[in-house]
Amino acid sequence: KKLKLNRLYGLLVHNPNDLIGKNSEIIFNRLMDYKRMQYAKKIGVSVYSIKEAKKILDKFKLDIIQIPINIFNQEFLNGNFLENIKRNHIEIHARSIFFQGMAIQDINKIDTYFKNEINKFKIFDQDCESNYINKIKKSLEFVYSNKYINKYVLGFNDLNQFKEVISIKLSKKNLNSFSKYAINNKTITNPSKWKINK
């Protein structure tokens, strides 16, 4: 009612553990009820890792999976995971495209929590500077170049950021050219594990 809509496009479970734990069947059945009643066209889940996604998709038939994917977190590019999902007609929605804002942060303002991976941030920063490319644009081109991703979830701090993003003209790039930025430490790539100074 607040959105003034008759039906949502997608209704997603925010916490993946809700579709893994003891009440998962109840929650999934309720989602299916909403779909049958046409409150939502599609149902899905937002996950943090491939392991979580596999557990859930082995158990339930969903329409959408929302994944974190960005310059630094490239876990979901490993193997044929995204290809297999698409083969099962599941939509892939990308979130955390700017790595919670860290990908476009001033390099001198990166929290000390990331000090062991600071070289990845520096390489990305230097590449953008030497190629005269905006870090926002390069971050967007990374996900835009992935043929398996259907939709993108973006966050903005203000109207100016929104205008900047929608004005950017994107082009497809070779995904291999982004592999040098990948961080494999899950305490860094998973924001739920961050211990940073506020």
Wavefront OBJ file of the C-alpha trace (Angstrom):
o trace
v 0.000 0.000 0.000
v 2.818 2.398 0.849
v 4.411 1.787 -2.548
v 1.000 2.174 -4.227
v 1.514 -1.118 -6.052
v -0.776 -4.066 -6.628
v 2.157 -6.460 -6.870
v 5.889 -6.529 -6.177
v 8.255 -7.658 -8.919
v 10.395 -9.597 -6.461
v 10.068 -10.518 -2.793
v 13.412 -11.628 -1.343
v 14.401 -13.159 1.966
v 17.047 -10.821 3.395
v 18.770 -13.278 5.732
v 19.829 -16.496 3.928
v 19.786 -18.397 7.230
v 15.991 -18.096 7.193
v 15.974 -20.528 4.248
v 18.570 -22.809 5.827
v 17.347 -23.085 9.432
v 14.547 -25.121 11.064
v 11.732 -22.793 9.946
v 12.870 -22.685 6.320
v 9.963 -24.773 4.980
v 7.413 -22.525 6.702
v 9.037 -19.382 5.330
v 9.333 -20.783 1.810
v 5.701 -21.910 1.829
v 4.623 -18.421 2.916
v 6.608 -16.930 0.029
v 4.859 -19.329 -2.328
v 1.513 -18.238 -0.875
v 2.337 -14.606 -1.660
v 3.301 -15.606 -5.177
v 0.089 -17.572 -5.693
v -1.934 -14.630 -4.380
v -0.031 -12.457 -6.894
v 1.430 -10.149 -4.236
v 4.825 -10.911 -5.758
v 5.662 -11.953 -9.299
v 8.917 -13.632 -8.225
v 10.461 -14.848 -4.975
v 14.096 -15.162 -4.024
v 16.881 -14.754 -1.513
v 19.857 -12.502 -0.871
v 23.054 -14.427 -0.027
v 26.621 -13.710 1.013
v 28.421 -16.767 -0.378
v 28.285 -19.554 -2.952
v 28.064 -22.077 -0.096
v 24.857 -20.445 1.215
v 23.403 -20.178 -2.276
v 24.013 -23.865 -3.060
v 22.430 -24.988 0.221
v 19.293 -22.985 -0.469
v 18.969 -23.745 -4.183
v 19.418 -27.471 -3.558
v 16.410 -27.275 -1.244
v 14.049 -24.709 -2.813
v 13.035 -23.545 -6.279
v 13.481 -19.768 -6.389
v 13.151 -17.200 -9.155
v 15.790 -14.698 -8.021
v 19.119 -14.838 -6.233
v 20.785 -11.625 -5.148
v 24.560 -11.797 -4.774
v 27.355 -9.462 -3.661
v 29.726 -8.945 -6.563
v 32.241 -6.192 -7.159
v 35.811 -5.369 -8.171
v 37.188 -6.826 -4.926
v 34.693 -9.610 -4.212
v 34.763 -11.901 -7.238
v 33.898 -15.156 -5.441
v 30.806 -15.757 -7.578
v 32.929 -15.810 -10.732
v 34.650 -18.995 -9.551
v 33.731 -22.109 -11.513
v 30.451 -22.321 -13.421
v 28.176 -21.242 -10.584
v 26.499 -18.289 -12.340
v 26.197 -20.201 -15.602
v 24.479 -23.104 -13.828
v 22.040 -20.765 -12.097
v 21.077 -19.154 -15.393
v 20.569 -22.583 -16.913
v 17.925 -23.154 -14.240
v 16.164 -19.929 -15.270
v 16.999 -18.085 -12.052
v 17.518 -14.327 -12.270
v 20.801 -13.020 -10.882
v 20.715 -9.603 -9.213
v 24.020 -7.963 -8.276
v 24.382 -5.919 -5.090
v 27.277 -4.314 -3.195
v 28.645 -3.179 -6.559
v 30.685 -0.414 -4.916
v 31.781 -2.746 -2.082
v 29.768 -0.792 0.505
v 31.359 2.385 -0.886
v 34.918 1.130 -0.313
v 35.639 0.778 -4.054
v 35.035 4.480 -4.650
v 36.464 5.702 -1.342
v 39.457 8.063 -1.286
v 42.448 5.725 -0.948
v 43.767 7.782 1.979
v 40.532 7.257 3.899
v 40.481 3.449 3.700
v 40.048 2.040 7.219
v 43.072 0.330 8.812
v 40.997 -2.870 8.995
v 41.810 -3.341 5.296
v 45.571 -2.764 5.693
v 46.526 -6.345 4.691
v 44.749 -5.878 1.356
v 45.535 -2.193 0.826
v 47.679 -3.030 -2.219
v 44.552 -4.185 -4.093
v 42.899 -0.844 -3.374
v 46.048 0.984 -4.477
v 46.312 -0.956 -7.753
v 42.671 -0.202 -8.531
v 43.138 3.461 -7.638
v 46.303 3.802 -9.732
v 44.786 2.013 -12.745
v 41.781 4.328 -12.719
v 43.997 7.388 -12.411
v 46.447 6.379 -15.149
v 43.608 5.470 -17.540
v 41.600 8.585 -16.720
v 38.573 6.550 -15.699
v 36.198 7.275 -12.840
v 36.197 4.582 -10.117
v 32.400 4.528 -10.201
v 32.435 3.817 -13.931
v 35.052 1.066 -13.646
v 33.114 -0.581 -10.803
v 29.929 -0.510 -12.848
v 31.663 -1.840 -15.970
v 32.869 -4.853 -13.998
v 29.320 -6.053 -13.259
v 27.934 -4.772 -16.573
v 30.454 -6.969 -18.413
v 29.136 -10.131 -16.762
v 26.644 -11.667 -19.183
v 24.893 -13.685 -16.453
v 23.727 -10.741 -14.331
v 20.154 -9.590 -15.000
v 19.708 -6.623 -12.678
v 21.716 -4.327 -10.418
v 20.999 -2.932 -6.954
v 22.607 0.461 -6.363
v 22.790 2.682 -3.303
v 23.265 6.432 -3.299
v 24.205 9.019 -0.703
v 22.469 11.867 -2.469
v 20.799 13.079 -5.666
v 24.117 14.142 -7.218
v 25.493 10.612 -6.940
v 22.334 9.251 -8.533
v 22.627 11.708 -11.439
v 26.301 10.871 -11.887
v 25.646 7.127 -12.112
v 22.770 7.328 -14.597
v 24.793 9.644 -16.837
v 27.683 7.174 -17.213
v 27.996 5.410 -20.573
v 29.154 1.842 -20.005
v 30.948 -0.551 -22.311
v 31.592 -4.297 -22.059
v 35.082 -5.299 -20.901
v 37.005 -8.552 -20.648
v 36.329 -9.871 -17.141
v 39.854 -11.323 -16.947
v 41.229 -7.776 -16.897
v 39.603 -7.308 -13.473
v 41.019 -10.454 -11.839
v 44.053 -8.609 -10.399
v 41.778 -6.714 -7.991
v 40.168 -9.827 -6.467
v 40.508 -10.291 -2.708
v 40.135 -13.866 -1.425
v 39.990 -13.137 2.312
v 36.339 -13.595 3.395
v 36.774 -11.385 6.474
v 37.411 -8.594 3.964
v 35.000 -9.465 1.150
v 32.034 -10.143 3.471
v 30.902 -6.824 5.035
v 29.003 -8.655 7.785
v 32.412 -9.679 9.187
v 33.952 -6.184 9.102
v 35.312 -4.638 12.271
v 35.908 -1.070 11.217
v 36.086 2.217 13.061
v 32.889 4.261 12.786
l 1 2 3 4 5 6 7 8 9 10 11 12 13 14 15 16 17 18 19 20 21 22 23 24 25 26 27 28 29 30 31 32 33 34 35 36 37 38 39 40 41 42 43 44 45 46 47 48 49 50 51 52 53 54 55 56 57 58 59 60 61 62 63 64 65 66 67 68 69 70 71 72 73 74 75 76 77 78 79 80 81 82 83 84 85 86 87 88 89 90 91 92 93 94 95 96 97 98 99 100 101 102 103 104 105 106 107 108 109 110 111 112 113 114 115 116 117 118 119 120 121 122 123 124 125 126 127 128 129 130 131 132 133 134 135 136 137 138 139 140 141 142 143 144 145 146 147 148 149 150 151 152 153 154 155 156 157 158 159 160 161 162 163 164 165 166 167 168 169 170 171 172 173 174 175 176 177 178 179 180 181 182 183 184 185 186 187 188 189 190 191 192 193 194 195 196 197 198
